[in-house]
Amino acid sequence: MSDAEIRRTTARDVQAMAMLRRADAVERRSVAPDADPGFEARFAEWAAVTDGRSVAWLAESDDEPVGMLHMFVQPRMPMPDRDTAGWA
């Protein structure tokens, strides 16, 4: 196994992210691998709706997805005496 490469996701990674999300549910919550056949479509819709409000990274090893990190970005309401910032 080679070292993992970590990179920001793009719209092309939605399928890989859905696959990892399903694998997580199977492993951690004992969800059947074929449960919820519409999940991937719902995941793609969710990804489109949240695009621009979240950031994700994908870890790949030997060109196969092995992990991801996803976080939402919340811009802080402006204040007269503070720079614009936010948190995730």
Backbone bond lengths (Angstrom), bond angles and torsions (degrees), N, CA, C in turn:
res aa  C-N    CA-C-N  psi(-1)  N-CA   C-N-CA  omega(-1)  CA-C   N-CA-C  phi
1 M - - - 1.449 - - 1.517 108.66 -
2 S 1.312 116.33 133.55 1.449 120.25 178.89 1.526 110.01 -86.05
3 D 1.326 116.06 171.46 1.456 120.28 175.52 1.521 109.50 -63.50
4 A 1.313 116.11 149.71 1.458 120.73 178.28 1.521 109.74 -77.91
5 E 1.302 115.44 143.77 1.464 122.58 172.96 1.517 106.79 -105.88
6 I 1.326 116.81 132.72 1.456 121.83 -179.76 1.512 108.15 -116.04
7 R 1.334 115.62 130.42 1.461 120.00 -177.82 1.522 109.76 -147.59
8 R 1.331 115.84 159.28 1.461 121.17 174.53 1.515 109.02 -65.21
9 T 1.309 115.92 143.35 1.455 119.78 178.79 1.523 110.90 -79.30
10 T 1.314 114.11 160.50 1.468 122.45 172.82 1.529 106.85 -127.75
11 A 1.313 116.77 177.33 1.463 121.13 177.93 1.524 111.26 -58.76
12 R 1.308 117.53 -26.51 1.470 121.13 179.62 1.525 112.58 -69.54
13 D 1.318 118.63 -13.33 1.463 122.53 -175.80 1.526 114.09 -94.71
14 V 1.314 118.26 1.46 1.465 121.05 -175.48 1.523 111.10 -58.53
15 Q 1.307 118.14 -43.08 1.465 120.66 -179.62 1.534 110.75 -62.40
16 A 1.321 117.23 -43.41 1.468 120.59 179.33 1.520 110.66 -64.64
17 M 1.325 117.21 -39.34 1.458 120.47 178.87 1.523 111.17 -65.55
18 A 1.328 117.17 -40.70 1.462 120.67 177.50 1.520 110.43 -63.99
19 M 1.316 116.61 -39.86 1.465 120.77 178.73 1.529 110.28 -62.16
20 L 1.330 117.04 -42.96 1.463 120.15 178.76 1.527 111.41 -67.27
21 R 1.311 116.98 -37.73 1.466 120.63 178.80 1.525 110.28 -64.49
22 R 1.336 116.63 -42.12 1.466 120.69 177.36 1.534 109.90 -63.90
23 A 1.334 117.08 -45.47 1.466 120.85 -179.74 1.524 110.66 -59.52
24 D 1.321 117.45 -37.50 1.461 121.44 177.71 1.532 110.61 -63.23
25 A 1.333 116.41 -44.02 1.469 119.94 179.72 1.529 111.18 -64.27
26 V 1.327 115.91 -38.58 1.466 120.37 178.88 1.524 110.07 -65.08
27 E 1.333 115.91 -45.88 1.470 120.24 -175.92 1.525 112.86 -73.30
28 R 1.326 117.26 -47.44 1.466 119.27 -171.72 1.520 114.50 -89.34
29 R 1.356 116.88 -25.72 1.461 118.53 -175.72 1.521 112.96 -122.13
30 S 1.318 116.30 10.86 1.472 122.24 177.24 1.526 113.17 56.40
31 V 1.336 116.62 32.96 1.463 120.93 174.54 1.527 107.56 -72.05
32 A 1.316 116.74 140.07 1.465 120.28 178.59 1.529 109.44 -63.46
33 P 1.326 118.68 138.33 1.463 121.59 -177.85 1.530 114.22 -55.93
34 D 1.328 117.17 -28.69 1.462 119.99 -178.81 1.530 112.87 -102.65
35 A 1.330 117.10 12.58 1.462 121.22 179.19 1.526 110.24 -66.75
36 D 1.302 116.01 149.20 1.465 123.07 173.28 1.529 111.78 54.49
37 P 1.327 117.64 71.52 1.463 120.47 -177.63 1.532 114.28 -60.15
38 G 1.318 118.59 -20.19 1.461 120.94 178.22 1.513 114.25 -89.43
39 F 1.328 117.30 4.61 1.467 120.80 -175.45 1.524 112.83 -57.60
40 E 1.328 118.09 -47.65 1.463 120.72 -175.70 1.531 111.55 -60.84
41 A 1.329 117.06 -39.03 1.469 120.20 177.33 1.524 110.53 -66.45
42 R 1.343 117.10 -43.16 1.465 120.24 177.12 1.520 111.40 -62.71
43 F 1.335 116.41 -38.99 1.457 120.19 179.03 1.530 109.80 -62.89
44 A 1.330 117.09 -43.98 1.470 120.93 179.74 1.530 111.02 -62.36
45 E 1.328 117.37 -40.15 1.469 120.93 176.72 1.523 110.55 -63.23
46 W 1.330 116.10 -45.03 1.471 121.02 178.76 1.525 110.11 -60.60
47 A 1.327 117.20 -43.70 1.467 120.98 -179.68 1.525 110.63 -61.63
48 A 1.313 117.44 -39.36 1.466 120.38 179.15 1.530 111.12 -67.08
49 V 1.326 116.93 -40.48 1.462 121.29 -179.40 1.527 111.52 -67.84
50 T 1.323 117.38 -37.80 1.464 120.55 -176.31 1.527 113.19 -90.70
51 D 1.326 117.79 -2.35 1.463 120.80 178.74 1.528 109.74 -57.20
52 G 1.300 116.25 132.83 1.457 121.14 -178.78 1.516 113.53 91.97
53 R 1.331 117.38 -15.48 1.464 121.16 177.89 1.519 111.81 -110.24
54 S 1.315 115.53 -1.52 1.454 119.38 -177.89 1.522 109.84 -142.22
55 V 1.319 114.53 165.51 1.467 122.26 179.58 1.525 106.58 -133.71
56 A 1.331 116.68 139.38 1.455 119.75 178.43 1.523 109.72 -138.61
57 W 1.327 114.33 151.17 1.463 122.18 175.33 1.515 107.66 -124.67
58 L 1.307 116.03 146.60 1.458 122.38 -179.55 1.520 108.39 -120.33
59 A 1.337 115.82 132.27 1.465 121.37 174.92 1.523 107.39 -101.15
60 E 1.334 116.09 131.67 1.456 121.74 179.39 1.521 109.29 -129.05
61 S 1.315 115.14 142.71 1.461 122.07 174.73 1.520 106.62 -130.55
62 D 1.304 116.69 128.05 1.468 121.05 -175.93 1.528 110.56 52.16
63 D 1.326 115.99 41.31 1.472 123.80 178.68 1.525 114.28 63.44
64 E 1.323 117.81 17.74 1.457 122.16 176.62 1.524 109.07 -113.81
65 P 1.346 118.57 135.14 1.458 120.18 177.71 1.529 110.63 -65.60
66 V 1.334 116.13 131.35 1.462 121.08 -179.37 1.526 112.77 -125.69
67 G 1.309 118.18 -8.98 1.454 120.26 179.32 1.511 111.43 -177.52
68 M 1.321 115.75 163.72 1.462 120.11 177.09 1.517 109.72 -152.35
69 L 1.308 114.11 159.94 1.456 122.31 172.51 1.517 106.08 -130.60
70 H 1.308 116.49 134.12 1.461 121.09 -179.14 1.513 108.40 -133.58
71 M 1.333 116.63 135.27 1.459 119.38 176.88 1.514 110.30 -145.21
72 F 1.317 114.70 148.09 1.452 120.66 175.17 1.518 109.11 -90.34
73 V 1.314 115.63 146.33 1.459 122.21 179.83 1.523 107.82 -108.40
74 Q 1.317 115.76 125.87 1.457 121.19 179.82 1.523 109.18 -113.78
75 P 1.329 117.94 109.09 1.464 119.04 176.70 1.532 110.47 -69.41
76 R 1.297 115.26 140.11 1.467 119.93 179.29 1.526 109.39 -79.04
77 M 1.313 115.26 144.63 1.456 120.03 175.37 1.528 108.45 -62.68
78 P 1.336 118.29 135.12 1.471 120.38 -177.94 1.527 112.53 -61.37
79 M 1.332 114.60 147.67 1.462 123.33 175.15 1.520 106.70 -128.23
80 P 1.322 118.53 148.01 1.456 119.76 -178.76 1.522 114.57 -62.25
81 D 1.318 117.65 -29.61 1.468 119.91 -174.49 1.526 113.49 -108.48
82 R 1.355 118.20 16.32 1.470 120.36 -178.22 1.523 110.09 -134.22
83 D 1.323 113.51 149.04 1.458 118.98 172.43 1.520 108.92 -69.05
84 T 1.312 115.71 154.26 1.448 119.97 174.87 1.526 107.78 -66.77
85 A 1.289 116.49 136.47 1.458 121.49 -179.87 1.526 107.70 -151.69
86 G 1.284 115.70 -166.96 1.443 120.21 178.44 1.512 109.57 -171.56
87 W 1.312 115.49 -172.09 1.443 120.73 176.67 1.521 108.01 -145.09
88 A 1.317 114.96 168.31 1.461 119.55 -179.52 1.513 109.19 -132.17
